[in-house]
Amino acid sequence: MKNKAAKEATEDEVQEILKGFPSGKGATIPLLQKVQAENGYISAEAVREVADFLELPESEVYGIATFYSEFKLIKPGRHHIKICMGTSCYLGGGKELLDHLSRELEILPGRTTEDGEFSLETVACLGCCSKSPVMSVDGRIFGGVSLSSADNILAHLD
Amino acid sequence: MKIASDSQRFALFREEAKSAWLELIQGNRPLICTGMSTCGMSAEAANSKKAMEEELREKGIDARSMNVGCLGLCYAEPLVYIKIPGKPMICYGNITPEIAPNFINEVFATGKTSTTSATFTTYAVSAASSRSGSSSEFLRERCLGTLDLPEMEKMDSLEDPALPSIWEHPMIKPQIRIALRNCGIIDPECVEHYIARGGYTALEKALGMPPEKVIEEVKASGLRGRGGAGFPTGMKWEFCRRSPGNEKYLICNADEGDPGAFMDRSILEGDPHAVIEGMLIAAHAMGSTEGFIYCRAEYPLALKRLDIALQQARDLGLLGENILGTGMNFDVSIKDGAGAFVCGEETALMASIEGRRGMPRARPPFPANAGLWGKPTNINNVETLSNLSSIINQGGNWYSKFGIGRSRGTKTLSLAGSVRRAGLIEVPLGMTLREVIYGIGGGIPGDKACKAILTGGPSGGCLPAEFLDLPVDYESLMEKGSIMGSGSMIVVDEDTCIVDTARFFLSFTQSESCGKCTPCRIGTRQMLSALEKICQGRGETTDIARLEKLANTVRSGSLCGLGAGAPNPVLTTLKYFRREYDAHILEKRCPSMVCKDLIRYYIDEQKCHGCGLCKDSCPVGAISGEKKAAHVIDGNACIKCGACLDACPDKFKAVAKGAAQCVY
């Protein structure tokens, strides 16, 4: 099935994004970022359409989408949880936190729960090293998170 | 009517900005500043701010509210500064949302409040004197000091005993704040504040100097790349200036991928114009007309504030065409990094801006000759750039007065891990690790022993406590097998397993290896699997020699710094903490009780009160026991998640870790 939303988002914004690039090639990453901002992730269809649009082989666009950790190829949940795995957070209990949430939500990092409510991923560092362990839920950052306070945070989401 | 020139218009703007700034910080309305950078937000600063504003509204107090960046005292977030007319500005720490309303009550004392600022002033002064000027215990406990600025009138706090100045605070006193001069002081979204405090004067000065002279000044300062490589900045600029071509690019590297480093984030969130001014000075020196800021997408607040700052600079004629009427053209656009550690490497970063997979390439050609889209390109780190305006204003010789040996000036360090006062600091190069960790950082919590210091992130090394008197500078760190890197400094105590730490770093570099060079792609994987084996208690004596051999191959056979630096944590831990490896391999024991396969959880029946909290928290039902009777953990069912340890109340401390009795 054609991903109409992605196509429309691409077409509308493509001209704007292309400005300032000596060749169309430099546009791949900003384009993928736009698609992800619109759709929440980059579907196989979106990869195909971006490749068509930029007249690049699909493999090259896919190669770029998989190279960078920001790009999600799986649809994220309604609530997106990121566990910081910076050095300070790792040493301060971030790994235990990740394992705990992975067990509670019954998903591996990088995946989304079956009901589409939660997705879980790790992030290299959120830069709040003095507040370890840190997690971000839907962009909101929480510091000094214990296993029980993490449960509490998730229980109080809408 | 004579049309004012661009520079005259700007001079007028500066005068207005100055008076607005002075009016703000010592006018007749109370001012409340909240530290609103990401670290403050993680401590719920936004909620504290909301709670304070609600309380002020309820009390009918007409106060101004301002957001500031991070002052660096991250351990005491949320930070709030209060300026009441007639009194000095006072900085308070740990103002959580729960205590925020009470805090406002205490600050504004009791009694009648007034909504008009004029009567408020009289009230504030009289209230202060009627209470003999002394703050309550509540405020004293949270007070970090008075935040006096050079442009402020000197003011007595009327307190008895007098409140100390924040600049005398043990965490701040030893610092020399050049790159961080405005962080935590100004509103980063307000260009007037930056300009009022001398912002863009260095640009005006630099534009009046021949580019060669600007480069000379930077060379004289001894400034070296603060992103990690430590290459002399002035020399780098000279290469780019001399490179033929009219089109030259300038890139600000804000892809702070090093886990454990947050100085670039703090500067971008706290003082974005310092970076833009630095870029303008660099662009003038090199003859560049187009600039990019490559910033990681994990820093949304930094990206937002940069975007605002760039627009403000354009509106003021500081970016764009004919800058300040001098004929200089330069503009900057932001490139959102898509998340790849290797993109911190110059050639990989450029590949990423060009829209490709961020993979490094061999040099030469160097970026100064053939960089972005084949044009001469210069890449500087955020911190490097934010030092420039001070260097131009006060001279290269002034800057080079700080420092030691070939490491001149100051360096920001992100101090975290097992340290009492964690945060972002800026110290003259050459300060010892001991002064940083015990002086500024206040030592290790719980009076535990410092075991090691991790400097330079995953490409850096692990230095044992015996090197505490080592000066922090590029050369000294390298001599011991570590690096300065971007300046992350993580202190670890006896509860951290060194082998597990090395494994953590390797797992990071392994997953971030771009895969171009075989020794890095395969070597890091092999090293990681050897370390995993050791952590699981399956290590063999031959693994050490194998790790060393692999480390040397990866180091010498990789194109970029990621591969060349990846073995550092392994090599330094093998060198300085060989005994811990031996304990894991020969005794199947993790001395720090970290490696899961080598430990077990148990409940001390003498201490257990049978409260049942551990039993409730156990995700696998491995804990049994009647209420008010000692509980027991079934070792076979236990998955060693640590939930019981987390759940056991501190007053009992009945759950403990011990050595596992497994033998492979």
Interface residues (C-beta under 8 A of the other chain):
Chain A: G20 F21 P22 K25 G26 A27 T28 I29 P30 L32 Q33 G63 I64 F67 Y68 S69 E70 F71 M85 G86 T87 S88 C89 Y90 L91 G92 G93 E96 D99 H100 R103 E104 V123 A124 C125 L126 G127 C128 C129 S130 K131 S132 V134 G139 R140 I141 F142 G143 G144 S146 L147 S148
Chain B: T38 C39 M41 S42 A43 C74 Y75 E77 E256 G257 D258 P259 G260 A261 F262 R265 S266 A297 E298 Y299 P300 S333 K335 D336 G337 A338 G339 A340 F341 S352 I353 E354 G355 R356 R357 G358 W373 S414 L415 A416 G417 S418 A422 G423 L454 G457 P458 S488 I490 V492 T496 T501 F504 F505 F508 E512 C514 S617 P619 C641 G642 A643 D646 A647
